[in-house]
Amino acid sequence: MASHDDNHSSGQGWVTGRGDRTNAPAILVFILLAAMGIYLYMRNGQIILSIVIGLIAVGLAWSLKVAKQWERVVILRLGKFKQMAGPGMFFIIPVVDETPIWVDMRVRTTFFAAEKTLTKDNVPVNVDAVMFWIVDDPMKAALEVEEYQKAVFWAAQTTLRDMIGKTELYAMLAGREHIDEELKVMIDKRTDSWGVSVRSVEIRDVMIPDELQDAMSREAQAERERRARVILGTAELEIAGKFAEAAKMYHNNPEAFSLRAMNILYEGIKEKSSLVIVPSNMVNSLNPGSILGYVSKMEERNE
């Protein structure tokens, strides 16, 4: 189950990108200018010029910054907001300007969970969920809330707990899509003032106690058996109705009933090569004497 520690261990930390990162172009400029100063000093002994070039190298290395395509950078001048920079290369004034926050504009993924939270019908559940969100307004995300990633995580987790407490277990298990949409709307409402937009929320897993799982399994099995018996009973009623209609037709047409009886006898002999007739009213209905007499006359004619 996702947790605060899991969030750190998976590489999704809370700390927003800082300005004290390695800057390859600035380091390259610094190396080139430093090498030029050393060359001039060794070649001509121009100490002052070499010092000046060295200071220029340090200043350029300090002021030159490069933001990646998906990054936006907050520039503060003497502690006040100056502008948003990036993507690409930009310059700041050393000592006067600083870049404390680098905002990632890509779609972010946050895993969050609610452990042992009671549903509306007092069932303890553990719920795992994942949220996809993006920073729409980097200035709000940087200036309106401290560590906006952490704020988004806690907003999502508390909203999930609130949702679980208002939902019954059956509705949670059967209507995940509806709950996902409600969570998205509720979390997005909380994070909108931070410049963060929630793209989607998906519940990954709902875990319930083992004893409750067994009870639900037995209940489901009993429900399936009940439906099977209801379906069987309904079929019996339909069959009985058809038999009643057939009985009325046969009552008014004895010849048709005799033909049906002969057909039953024929089908039985054809399929099993022998037929056992249990003494009952059906024997009279079949009228075996007439059938045998008819067969005997046919044999005499053939002779």
VODRENNU-952599 format. One record per residue (C-alpha): x, y, z; residue in three letters. Coordinates in Angstrom, 1 decimal, m for minus. Layout:
<atoms>
> c1, c2, c3, lumdo
> X, Y, Z, Ala
...
</atoms>
This chain:
<atoms>
> c1, c2, c3, lumdo
> 0.0, 0.0, 0.0, Met
> 1.3, 3.4, m0.9, Ala
> 2.4, 5.6, 1.9, Ser
> 4.4, 8.7, 2.7, His
> 7.6, 6.7, 2.9, Asp
> 6.8, 4.8, m0.3, Asp
> 6.4, 8.2, m2.0, Asn
> 10.0, 9.1, m1.1, His
> 11.4, 5.7, m1.9, Ser
> 9.9, 5.7, m5.4, Ser
> 11.7, 8.9, m6.4, Gly
> 8.7, 11.1, m6.0, Gln
> 9.9, 13.4, m3.2, Gly
> 8.3, 16.4, m1.8, Trp
> 11.2, 18.9, m2.5, Val
> 10.5, 21.1, m5.5, Thr
> 13.4, 21.6, m7.9, Gly
> 16.0, 24.0, m6.5, Arg
> 18.3, 26.5, m8.2, Gly
> 21.5, 24.9, m6.9, Asp
> 21.5, 22.2, m9.5, Arg
> 24.3, 21.3, m11.9, Thr
> 24.3, 23.6, m14.9, Asn
> 26.4, 22.2, m17.7, Ala
> 26.5, 25.2, m20.0, Pro
> 27.5, 27.5, m17.1, Ala
> 30.2, 25.1, m16.1, Ile
> 31.5, 24.9, m19.7, Leu
> 31.6, 28.7, m20.0, Val
> 33.5, 28.9, m16.7, Phe
> 36.0, 26.3, m17.8, Ile
> 36.7, 28.0, m21.1, Leu
> 37.1, 31.5, m19.5, Leu
> 39.2, 30.1, m16.7, Ala
> 41.4, 28.3, m19.2, Ala
> 41.8, 31.6, m21.2, Met
> 42.8, 33.5, m18.1, Gly
> 45.4, 30.8, m17.2, Ile
> 46.7, 30.8, m20.7, Tyr
> 47.1, 34.6, m20.7, Leu
> 48.8, 34.6, m17.3, Tyr
> 51.3, 31.8, m18.4, Met
> 51.9, 33.4, m21.8, Arg
> 52.1, 37.1, m21.0, Asn
> 52.1, 37.3, m17.2, Gly
> 49.0, 39.5, m17.3, Gln
> 47.8, 38.9, m13.7, Ile
> 45.2, 41.6, m13.7, Ile
> 43.6, 40.5, m17.0, Leu
> 43.6, 36.9, m15.8, Ser
> 41.8, 37.9, m12.6, Ile
> 39.3, 39.9, m14.5, Val
> 38.6, 37.0, m16.9, Ile
> 38.3, 34.7, m13.9, Gly
> 35.8, 37.0, m12.2, Leu
> 33.8, 37.2, m15.5, Ile
> 33.9, 33.4, m15.7, Ala
> 32.5, 33.1, m12.1, Val
> 29.8, 35.7, m12.8, Gly
> 28.7, 34.1, m16.0, Leu
> 28.7, 30.6, m14.4, Ala
> 26.5, 32.0, m11.6, Trp
> 24.1, 34.0, m13.8, Ser
> 23.6, 31.6, m16.7, Leu
> 20.8, 29.1, m16.2, Lys
> 19.1, 26.6, m18.4, Val
> 15.6, 25.2, m17.9, Ala
> 14.4, 22.1, m19.6, Lys
> 11.4, 22.1, m21.9, Gln
> 9.0, 21.0, m19.2, Trp
> 10.4, 23.3, m16.5, Glu
> 9.4, 26.8, m15.4, Arg
> 11.6, 28.7, m12.9, Val
> 10.6, 31.3, m10.3, Val
> 13.0, 34.3, m10.3, Ile
> 13.1, 36.3, m7.1, Leu
> 14.9, 39.7, m7.0, Arg
> 15.8, 40.7, m3.5, Leu
> 13.2, 38.3, m2.2, Gly
> 10.4, 39.6, m4.3, Lys
> 8.8, 37.8, m7.3, Phe
> 10.4, 39.1, m10.5, Lys
> 9.3, 36.7, m13.3, Gln
> 8.8, 33.2, m14.5, Met
> 11.6, 31.9, m16.8, Ala
> 12.1, 28.9, m19.0, Gly
> 12.2, 26.8, m21.0, Pro
> 15.7, 27.3, m22.4, Gly
> 18.6, 29.6, m21.4, Met
> 18.2, 32.7, m19.2, Phe
> 20.3, 34.9, m17.1, Phe
> 20.0, 36.2, m13.5, Ile
> 21.9, 38.9, m11.7, Ile
> 24.3, 37.3, m9.2, Pro
> 23.6, 38.0, m5.5, Val
> 20.6, 40.1, m6.4, Val
> 18.5, 37.3, m8.1, Asp
> 17.8, 33.8, m7.0, Glu
> 15.9, 30.8, m8.5, Thr
> 14.6, 28.9, m5.5, Pro
> 11.8, 26.9, m7.2, Ile
> 11.8, 24.9, m10.5, Trp
> 8.3, 23.8, m11.4, Val
> 7.8, 20.6, m13.4, Asp
> 4.9, 21.1, m15.9, Met
> 4.5, 17.5, m16.9, Arg
> 1.7, 15.3, m15.9, Val
> 2.6, 13.9, m12.4, Arg
> 1.5, 10.7, m10.7, Thr
> 0.7, 10.5, m7.0, Thr
> m0.1, 7.3, m5.2, Phe
> m2.1, 7.6, m2.0, Phe
> m4.0, 5.4, 0.3, Ala
> m6.5, 5.2, 3.2, Ala
> m5.8, 2.5, 5.7, Glu
> m8.5, 0.9, 8.0, Lys
> m11.1, 3.6, 7.2, Thr
> m14.7, 2.8, 8.0, Leu
> m17.3, 2.9, 5.3, Thr
> m20.8, 4.3, 5.8, Lys
> m22.0, 0.8, 6.9, Asp
> m19.0, 0.5, 9.4, Asn
> m16.8, m1.9, 7.4, Val
> m13.0, m1.3, 7.8, Pro
> m11.3, m1.1, 4.4, Val
> m7.9, m0.3, 2.9, Asn
> m8.1, 1.6, m0.3, Val
> m5.2, 2.3, m2.8, Asp
> m5.6, 5.0, m5.4, Ala
> m3.5, 6.8, m8.0, Val
> m4.0, 10.4, m9.2, Met
> m2.8, 12.1, m12.4, Phe
> m2.4, 15.8, m12.1, Trp
> m0.5, 18.8, m13.7, Ile
> 0.5, 22.3, m12.8, Val
> m1.5, 24.8, m14.9, Asp
> m0.2, 27.9, m13.2, Asp
> 3.4, 27.6, m12.1, Pro
> 3.4, 31.0, m10.3, Met
> 0.5, 29.9, m8.0, Lys
> 2.0, 26.6, m7.4, Ala
> 5.3, 28.2, m6.4, Ala
> 4.0, 31.2, m4.4, Leu
> 0.5, 30.3, m3.0, Glu
> 1.4, 27.0, m1.2, Val
> 4.5, 25.6, 0.4, Glu
> 5.7, 22.4, m1.3, Glu
> 2.7, 22.0, m3.6, Tyr
> 3.4, 18.3, m4.3, Gln
> 3.1, 17.5, m0.6, Lys
> m0.1, 19.6, m0.4, Ala
> m1.6, 17.8, m3.3, Val
> m0.8, 14.4, m1.7, Phe
> m2.5, 15.3, 1.6, Trp
> m5.5, 16.8, m0.1, Ala
> m6.0, 13.6, m2.1, Ala
> m5.6, 11.4, 0.9, Gln
> m8.0, 13.3, 3.1, Thr
> m10.6, 13.5, 0.3, Thr
> m10.4, 9.8, m0.2, Leu
> m11.0, 9.2, 3.6, Arg
> m14.0, 11.5, 3.4, Asp
> m15.4, 9.7, 0.4, Met
> m15.0, 6.3, 2.0, Ile
> m16.9, 7.5, 5.1, Gly
> m19.8, 8.6, 3.0, Lys
> m20.0, 5.5, 0.8, Thr
> m21.3, 2.0, 1.6, Glu
> m19.1, m1.0, 0.9, Leu
> m21.3, m2.4, m1.9, Tyr
> m21.5, 0.9, m3.7, Ala
> m17.7, 1.2, m3.4, Met
> m17.1, m2.2, m4.9, Leu
> m19.7, m1.9, m7.7, Ala
> m19.4, 1.7, m8.6, Gly
> m15.7, 2.5, m8.8, Arg
> m16.1, 4.7, m12.0, Glu
> m18.6, 6.9, m10.2, His
> m16.4, 7.3, m7.1, Ile
> m13.3, 8.0, m9.3, Asp
> m15.1, 10.9, m10.9, Glu
> m16.4, 12.3, m7.6, Glu
> m12.8, 12.1, m6.2, Leu
> m11.5, 13.9, m9.2, Lys
> m14.0, 16.7, m8.8, Val
> m13.5, 17.1, m5.1, Met
> m9.7, 17.0, m5.2, Ile
> m9.6, 19.4, m8.2, Asp
> m11.8, 21.8, m6.2, Lys
> m9.2, 21.9, m3.4, Arg
> m6.1, 22.2, m5.6, Thr
> m7.5, 24.8, m8.1, Asp
> m6.3, 27.7, m6.0, Ser
> m2.8, 26.3, m6.0, Trp
> m2.6, 26.3, m9.8, Gly
> m2.9, 22.5, m9.9, Val
> m5.4, 20.6, m12.1, Ser
> m6.4, 17.0, m11.5, Val
> m6.6, 15.0, m14.7, Arg
> m8.0, 11.7, m13.3, Ser
> m8.2, 9.6, m10.2, Val
> m8.4, 5.8, m10.2, Glu
> m9.0, 3.5, m7.3, Ile
> m6.6, 0.6, m7.7, Arg
> m7.7, m1.8, m5.0, Asp
> m10.2, m2.1, m2.2, Val
> m9.2, m4.6, 0.5, Met
> m11.6, m5.8, 3.1, Ile
> m11.1, m8.2, 6.1, Pro
> m10.7, m11.9, 5.3, Asp
> m13.7, m12.9, 7.4, Glu
> m15.8, m10.5, 5.5, Leu
> m14.6, m11.8, 2.2, Gln
> m15.7, m15.3, 3.3, Asp
> m19.1, m14.1, 4.3, Ala
> m19.5, m12.2, 1.1, Met
> m18.5, m15.3, m0.9, Ser
> m21.1, m17.4, 0.9, Arg
> m23.7, m14.7, 0.3, Glu
> m22.9, m14.6, m3.4, Ala
> m23.0, m18.4, m3.7, Gln
> m26.4, m18.4, m1.9, Ala
> m27.7, m15.7, m4.2, Glu
> m26.6, m17.7, m7.3, Arg
> m28.4, m20.8, m6.0, Glu
> m31.5, m18.7, m5.3, Arg
> m31.5, m17.3, m8.8, Arg
> m31.0, m20.8, m10.3, Ala
> m33.9, m22.2, m8.4, Arg
> m36.1, m19.2, m9.4, Val
> m35.2, m19.7, m13.0, Ile
> m35.9, m23.5, m12.7, Leu
> m39.3, m22.8, m11.1, Gly
> m40.2, m20.3, m13.8, Thr
> m39.3, m22.8, m16.5, Ala
> m41.5, m25.4, m14.8, Glu
> m44.4, m23.0, m14.8, Leu
> m43.9, m22.3, m18.5, Glu
> m43.7, m26.0, m19.3, Ile
> m46.8, m26.7, m17.2, Ala
> m48.7, m24.0, m19.0, Gly
> m47.7, m25.5, m22.4, Lys
> m48.7, m28.9, m21.2, Phe
> m52.1, m27.6, m20.1, Ala
> m52.7, m26.0, m23.5, Glu
> m51.7, m29.3, m25.2, Ala
> m54.0, m31.3, m23.0, Ala
> m56.9, m29.1, m24.1, Lys
> m56.1, m29.7, m27.7, Met
> m55.7, m33.4, m27.2, Tyr
> m59.0, m33.6, m25.3, His
> m60.9, m32.2, m28.2, Asn
> m59.0, m34.3, m30.8, Asn
> m58.4, m38.0, m29.7, Pro
> m56.9, m38.9, m33.1, Glu
> m54.2, m36.3, m32.6, Ala
> m53.5, m37.6, m29.1, Phe
> m53.2, m41.2, m30.5, Ser
> m50.8, m40.0, m33.2, Leu
> m48.7, m38.3, m30.5, Arg
> m48.7, m41.5, m28.4, Ala
> m47.5, m43.5, m31.4, Met
> m44.7, m40.9, m32.0, Asn
> m43.6, m41.2, m28.4, Ile
> m43.4, m45.0, m28.8, Leu
> m41.5, m44.7, m32.1, Tyr
> m39.0, m42.2, m30.7, Glu
> m38.3, m44.5, m27.7, Gly
> m37.8, m47.6, m29.8, Ile
> m35.5, m45.7, m32.2, Lys
> m33.2, m44.3, m29.6, Glu
> m32.9, m47.2, m27.2, Lys
> m33.9, m50.4, m29.1, Ser
> m36.2, m51.3, m26.1, Ser
> m39.0, m49.6, m24.3, Leu
> m40.4, m50.3, m20.8, Val
> m43.9, m49.1, m20.3, Ile
> m44.9, m48.6, m16.6, Val
> m48.6, m49.5, m16.0, Pro
> m50.4, m46.2, m15.9, Ser
> m53.0, m44.3, m17.8, Asn
> m50.4, m43.7, m20.5, Met
> m50.7, m47.4, m21.5, Val
> m54.4, m46.9, m22.3, Asn
> m53.5, m43.7, m24.1, Ser
> m51.0, m45.4, m26.3, Leu
> m53.7, m48.1, m27.1, Asn
> m51.1, m50.8, m27.8, Pro
> m53.8, m53.3, m28.9, Gly
> m54.9, m51.2, m31.8, Ser
> m51.3, m50.5, m32.7, Ile
> m50.4, m54.3, m32.7, Leu
> m53.6, m55.1, m34.6, Gly
> m52.6, m52.6, m37.3, Tyr
> m49.1, m54.0, m37.5, Val
> m50.6, m57.6, m37.8, Ser
> m52.9, m56.6, m40.7, Lys
> m50.0, m55.0, m42.5, Met
> m47.9, m58.2, m42.2, Glu
> m50.8, m60.3, m43.6, Glu
> m51.1, m58.0, m46.6, Arg
> m47.4, m58.3, m47.3, Asn
> m47.7, m62.1, m47.3, Glu
</atoms>
